[in-house]
Amino acid sequence: MDYLTRNDAPISEELWAQIDKTVTESASNVLTGRKFIPLFGPLGIGVNTVTIDDADTLEETTTDGILTTTGRKFVELPALYTDFTLYGRDIENSLHLSYPIDLTKASSAAQQAAIREDTLIFFGNASLGIDGLLTAAGSNTQKKSDWKTGENAFTDISAAITTLIEKGIYGNYSLVLSSDLYLQLHRLQPGTGLLELDRIKGLLHKRVYPTPILGHNRAILVTSDSSNLDLAIGQDLKTAYLEEVDLNHRFRILETIRLRIKRPQSIVVFE
């Protein structure tokens, strides 16, 4: 079964290839979460649920001959989508004149899809009971000092790493921060000849990721190993054909994903 109904679309394989290339490249330019979060999947569009295990409480228990697993819950993979339209006349014009078709709408929709994914990863969705990196219960919080002065940023991040180590959480520490904080780190640290950003990158083995998704004055340190968290993917980002309306063609960029936080204490949120 062609769930994405691509075979029903009255467009050429060449145009599909152009759409797929545009969507993939445009989304990749925006996506931040996938740069540091391990991926689990793709599992396929037919997978509707996954398990989330609490790494610290997971165990099998037996009561009266009944075996169950505590610290495990089953959750749905929500579908995220963004639609766009290509005009039939533009497609025909491209075919007859051998001009490349303008796929700006596909590119814009892919960027919106990427923003939607990262927003879910970082902020979750309270109404749907979905945790994000910034909203997960049980994560660590640390007061953030003024990163525009001195070596406050380096000191804060070092303290956050120390917090994780003291709790026995080791691995690849990744810093994600809002664009304004990232720009604040582009200044020379007195007496070192180094940018504050370069010192922090040295501390984190270059795992520093700016993103506008966080808004302003926000940062988070994540131990980005699959034992702590991953991004479960059912259907990876793909374009489906919806319908023909008024001789124009409607498409849908679709994915099914869920952030699985297995150890909330592997996260430090700067406040």
C-alpha positions as CSV (number, residue, x, y, z in Angstrom):
1,M,0.0,0.0,0.0
2,D,1.3,3.4,-1.0
3,Y,0.3,5.4,2.2
4,L,1.8,8.6,0.8
5,T,-0.2,8.1,-2.5
6,R,2.8,9.2,-4.5
7,N,2.0,6.7,-7.2
8,D,-1.4,8.5,-7.7
9,A,0.2,11.8,-8.4
10,P,0.1,13.0,-12.0
11,I,3.7,14.2,-11.9
12,S,6.9,12.7,-13.2
13,E,9.6,10.8,-11.2
14,E,12.0,13.6,-12.1
15,L,9.8,16.2,-10.4
16,W,9.4,13.9,-7.4
17,A,13.2,13.7,-7.1
18,Q,13.4,17.5,-7.3
19,I,10.8,17.9,-4.6
20,D,12.5,15.3,-2.3
21,K,15.9,17.0,-2.8
22,T,14.4,20.4,-2.0
23,V,12.6,19.3,1.1
24,T,15.5,17.4,2.5
25,E,18.0,20.2,2.0
26,S,15.7,22.9,3.2
27,A,14.7,21.0,6.4
28,S,18.4,20.0,7.1
29,N,19.4,23.7,7.0
30,V,16.9,24.4,9.9
31,L,16.9,21.2,12.0
32,T,18.9,21.4,15.2
33,G,17.6,18.5,17.4
34,R,18.8,15.8,15.0
35,K,22.4,17.2,15.2
36,F,22.9,16.0,18.7
37,I,20.1,13.6,19.6
38,P,20.6,9.9,18.6
39,L,17.9,8.6,16.2
40,F,15.9,5.5,16.7
41,G,14.4,4.4,13.4
42,P,12.9,5.0,10.9
43,L,10.5,2.3,12.0
44,G,7.9,2.8,9.2
45,I,4.6,4.6,8.9
46,G,2.8,1.5,10.3
47,V,4.4,1.9,13.7
48,N,2.0,4.0,15.9
49,T,3.5,3.5,19.3
50,V,6.9,3.2,21.0
51,T,8.0,2.6,24.6
52,I,9.8,5.1,26.8
53,D,11.8,3.5,29.6
54,D,12.9,5.3,32.7
55,A,16.5,4.2,32.8
56,D,16.7,4.6,36.6
57,T,13.5,2.7,37.6
58,L,13.1,0.1,34.8
59,E,12.7,-3.5,36.1
60,E,10.5,-6.5,35.8
61,T,8.2,-7.3,38.7
62,T,6.2,-10.4,39.5
63,T,2.9,-10.5,41.5
64,D,0.9,-13.6,41.9
65,G,2.4,-15.2,38.8
66,I,1.9,-12.0,36.7
67,L,5.0,-10.5,35.2
68,T,5.0,-6.8,34.4
69,T,7.6,-4.1,33.7
70,T,7.7,-1.0,35.8
71,G,9.3,2.2,34.6
72,R,8.1,1.7,31.1
73,K,5.2,3.4,29.3
74,F,3.8,3.1,25.8
75,V,3.3,6.4,23.9
76,E,1.9,7.3,20.5
77,L,4.1,8.7,17.7
78,P,2.3,11.9,16.8
79,A,2.2,12.9,13.1
80,L,3.6,16.3,12.2
81,Y,2.7,17.8,8.8
82,T,2.9,20.9,6.7
83,D,1.1,21.4,3.4
84,F,2.0,23.2,0.2
85,T,0.6,23.7,-3.3
86,L,2.2,23.6,-6.7
87,Y,0.2,25.3,-9.5
88,G,-0.6,23.1,-12.5
89,R,0.2,25.8,-15.0
90,D,3.7,26.2,-13.5
91,I,4.3,22.5,-13.8
92,E,3.2,22.4,-17.4
93,N,5.2,25.5,-18.2
94,S,8.3,23.9,-16.8
95,L,7.7,20.8,-18.9
96,H,7.1,22.6,-22.2
97,L,9.9,25.2,-21.8
98,S,12.4,22.9,-20.1
99,Y,12.7,25.4,-17.2
100,P,13.4,24.3,-13.7
101,I,10.2,24.6,-11.7
102,D,10.2,27.0,-8.8
103,L,9.9,25.0,-5.6
104,T,10.0,27.9,-3.2
105,K,6.7,26.8,-1.7
106,A,8.1,23.3,-1.0
107,S,11.2,24.8,0.5
108,S,9.2,27.1,2.8
109,A,7.0,24.2,3.9
110,A,10.0,22.1,4.6
111,Q,11.5,24.8,6.8
112,Q,8.2,25.1,8.7
113,A,8.1,21.3,9.2
114,A,11.7,21.5,10.6
115,I,10.6,24.3,13.0
116,R,7.6,22.2,14.1
117,E,9.8,19.2,14.8
118,D,12.4,21.2,16.8
119,T,9.6,23.0,18.7
120,L,8.2,19.6,19.8
121,I,11.7,18.4,20.8
122,F,12.6,21.4,22.9
123,F,9.2,22.4,24.3
124,G,7.1,19.3,24.0
125,N,3.3,19.8,24.1
126,A,1.6,20.0,27.5
127,S,-1.9,19.5,26.2
128,L,-0.8,16.2,24.6
129,G,1.3,15.1,27.5
130,I,4.5,15.2,25.5
131,D,7.7,16.2,27.3
132,G,10.4,18.4,25.7
133,L,14.0,19.0,26.7
134,L,13.1,22.2,28.4
135,T,9.9,20.9,30.1
136,A,10.8,17.4,31.3
137,A,10.1,16.7,34.9
138,G,13.1,15.6,36.9
139,S,15.7,17.5,34.9
140,N,18.4,19.7,36.6
141,T,18.1,23.4,36.7
142,Q,21.0,25.9,37.2
143,K,20.9,29.6,37.6
144,K,22.5,31.3,34.6
145,S,24.7,34.3,35.2
146,D,25.4,37.1,32.7
147,W,27.2,35.5,29.8
148,K,28.1,38.9,28.4
149,T,30.8,39.5,31.0
150,G,33.9,37.7,32.2
151,E,34.1,34.0,31.9
152,N,30.6,33.5,33.3
153,A,29.5,31.3,30.5
154,F,32.5,28.9,30.7
155,T,32.0,28.8,34.5
156,D,28.3,28.0,34.3
157,I,28.8,25.3,31.8
158,S,31.7,23.8,33.7
159,A,29.4,23.7,36.8
160,A,26.6,22.0,34.9
161,I,29.1,19.3,33.7
162,T,30.2,18.8,37.3
163,T,26.6,18.4,38.4
164,L,26.1,15.6,35.8
165,I,29.3,13.9,36.8
166,E,28.4,14.0,40.4
167,K,25.2,12.2,39.6
168,G,27.1,9.5,37.6
169,I,26.0,10.8,34.2
170,Y,28.8,10.6,31.7
171,G,28.9,10.9,27.9
172,N,28.7,13.4,25.1
173,Y,27.7,16.7,26.7
174,S,26.0,19.0,24.1
175,L,25.2,22.7,24.6
176,V,22.1,24.1,22.8
177,L,21.6,27.8,23.2
178,S,19.5,30.7,21.7
179,S,21.0,32.8,19.0
180,D,21.5,35.8,21.2
181,L,23.5,33.9,23.7
182,Y,25.6,32.3,20.9
183,L,26.5,35.8,19.6
184,Q,27.4,36.9,23.1
185,L,30.1,34.3,23.2
186,H,31.9,35.8,20.2
187,R,34.2,37.9,22.2
188,L,37.8,37.6,23.3
189,Q,38.4,36.3,26.8
190,P,41.0,38.6,28.5
191,G,44.4,37.0,29.0
192,T,43.7,34.0,26.8
193,G,43.6,35.3,23.2
194,L,40.6,33.0,22.7
195,L,37.0,33.6,22.0
196,E,34.8,32.6,24.9
197,L,33.0,30.4,22.3
198,D,36.2,28.6,21.4
199,R,37.0,27.8,25.1
200,I,33.5,26.3,25.5
201,K,33.8,24.3,22.3
202,G,37.1,22.9,23.6
203,L,35.4,21.9,26.8
204,L,32.5,20.2,24.9
205,H,34.5,18.8,21.9
206,K,32.8,21.3,19.6
207,R,29.3,20.1,20.5
208,V,27.7,23.6,20.6
209,Y,24.4,24.2,18.7
210,P,22.7,27.6,18.3
211,T,19.0,27.6,17.4
212,P,16.4,30.4,17.1
213,I,13.8,27.9,18.4
214,L,14.8,28.6,22.0
215,G,13.9,32.3,21.7
216,H,16.0,34.5,23.8
217,N,18.4,34.0,26.8
218,R,17.9,30.3,26.9
219,A,20.4,27.4,27.1
220,I,20.4,23.7,27.9
221,L,23.1,21.1,28.4
222,V,22.2,17.6,27.3
223,T,24.1,14.3,27.7
224,S,23.3,13.2,24.2
225,D,23.7,9.5,24.3
226,S,21.1,6.9,23.4
227,S,21.1,5.6,27.0
228,N,19.7,8.9,28.1
229,L,17.5,10.0,25.2
230,D,16.8,9.5,21.6
231,L,14.4,10.6,18.8
232,A,12.0,7.8,17.8
233,I,11.1,8.1,14.1
234,G,8.2,6.1,12.5
235,Q,7.9,7.8,9.1
236,D,10.8,10.1,8.4
237,L,10.3,13.5,6.8
238,K,8.7,12.7,3.4
239,T,6.4,14.4,0.9
240,A,2.9,12.9,0.2
241,Y,0.5,13.7,-2.5
242,L,-2.8,14.9,-1.2
243,E,-5.1,15.9,-4.1
244,E,-5.7,17.9,-7.2
245,V,-7.8,21.0,-6.6
246,D,-8.7,23.6,-9.3
247,L,-6.1,21.9,-11.5
248,N,-3.4,22.6,-8.9
249,H,-1.6,20.0,-6.8
250,R,-1.5,19.8,-3.0
251,F,1.2,18.1,-1.1
252,R,1.9,17.2,2.5
253,I,5.3,17.0,4.2
254,L,4.8,14.4,6.9
255,E,6.7,12.7,9.7
256,T,5.9,10.7,12.9
257,I,8.3,11.3,15.7
258,R,8.6,11.3,19.5
259,L,11.4,12.4,21.8
260,R,12.2,9.7,24.3
261,I,13.8,11.0,27.5
262,K,15.0,8.0,29.4
263,R,16.9,9.8,32.1
264,P,15.7,13.4,32.8
265,Q,18.7,13.9,35.1
266,S,20.9,13.9,32.0
267,I,19.6,17.4,31.2
268,V,20.6,20.7,32.7
269,V,18.4,23.7,32.0
270,F,20.0,27.1,32.6
271,E,17.5,29.6,34.1
